[in-house]
Every structure is written in structure tokens, then in C-alpha cells.
Amino acid sequence: LTLFWIGNLKGILEDGRRVAVKVLSAGSKQGDREFMSEIASISNIRHENLVKLHGGCIDGSSKLLVYEYMENNSLAHILLGGEENRAMLSWKARREIAVGIGRALAYIHEEVKPHIVHRDIKLSNILLDQNFAPKVSDFGLSRLFFDSVTHLTTGVAGTLGYLAPEYAVSGRLTRKADVYSFGVLLLEIVSGRTAIDFDPDVGEFFLVQKVYISSSSFSSFMKH
């Protein structure tokens, strides 16, 4: 199954709550009834560090997912939006964000039945509420879709720079794949750099490789 994100919309429910709507088009082996049943199941998963899925609907060939609205955009927007944006996150705030993400992963890995492997932990999938508390988005979509496609995805579903090597090679998915991606995310939070970055001297590089090579001088390439 292939998933194509068409775009995001914002809306307001009848009770006044603001929501974010993800519009996607997908070919699925699931029938519409099975799809909506899975949406209902995922909507019942609650954790303070998970973006709440309110529900969804089907409109022709498009499927719409309705999420709670996050006021402060994504962690990617904050960390990669320049020095002024990064200055909004103190070291204490970064630590709390990291802890919150870890709690969310522990919850879907250990407490949700059946367990959920996210498969695409990355900066843009970490959203921030009005208090900059982190919430992991797009969890549970692996139940709905077997392969996801964006401009930086591979055949095994995930984003380059975050993929666990053993998963990329074998295609065999376990919770360890999320743990590896979380590790990359921590490096990004601390350094202010992206999973795939650019250095004028060496060109494009993977952050994990750069840290491994420069472990004795990690602070030298931190953007803070």
C-alpha cells in the first residue's frame, strides 16, 4: 500500500476546538469499513505526549484524519528555523521535550495492545503545544499503511538519516527501529543540526556518522 500526503488543513469543530486535518490519498487493501474501524481504535489511544486523533472520514479516493491542533508547530520548525527560533528552547526545555518523547514511545511500545511501532520518528513528527510540551504525531499509521512515501523515504518506510541500519538492510521491523530513530532525534535536539546535514568541507553527511567520527569534539559542530 502506498500513502501520498496531499496536504494539511485547519478547522474548528462545533464545540469550538481547533483541529488539524491531514488529507491523504491512498490505495488500500483494507475496505473502507476496516479503515474506519482502525481509526476508531487508534482514536482511543490516549497519552499526554501523543497527538490526539479525533477521528477520520473517507471522501471518494481521499482519506481525512482529524487531529488536535498544536499551537507551536513542529520541533523541526523550532530547531531548524534559525537562531531566533532555537533561542525559544532552553536546555531545560529541550530535556523536557526529550523525556516527553521517550515517554510516548515507551507507552506505544509497552502499554498499548497490540504494541505499536511508529516507524517514522523524526523532528517534523514531534509537535509542540502552547506550552512547548512535545506530542508525537502519526503514531498508529503503520496499522493503516504498509509503505509510506515522501521525498525522503525508502522502500522500508521511514526517513533517511533516521533509519536503523538493520531495519534498512533486512526490512524486518521491531521496536528497536524506533529506539534508533529516537537516538538520532536526541542528537538533533542537542546539536541543533539535522539528521542529514551539510558541511562545506565534506559535503552532505549523516549526523550519526559525524558524531561517531567527532565524538571527542562533539561541541565543535553544535549550533545550540
Helices and strands as residue ranges (DSSP letters): E 2-12, E 18-27, H 32-43, E 53-59, E 62-68, H 75-79, H 83-86, H 91-106, I 107-111, G 123-125, E 126-128, E 134-136, G 141-143, E 147-149, H 165-170, H 175-191, E 196-199, E 203-206, H 207-213, G 215-221
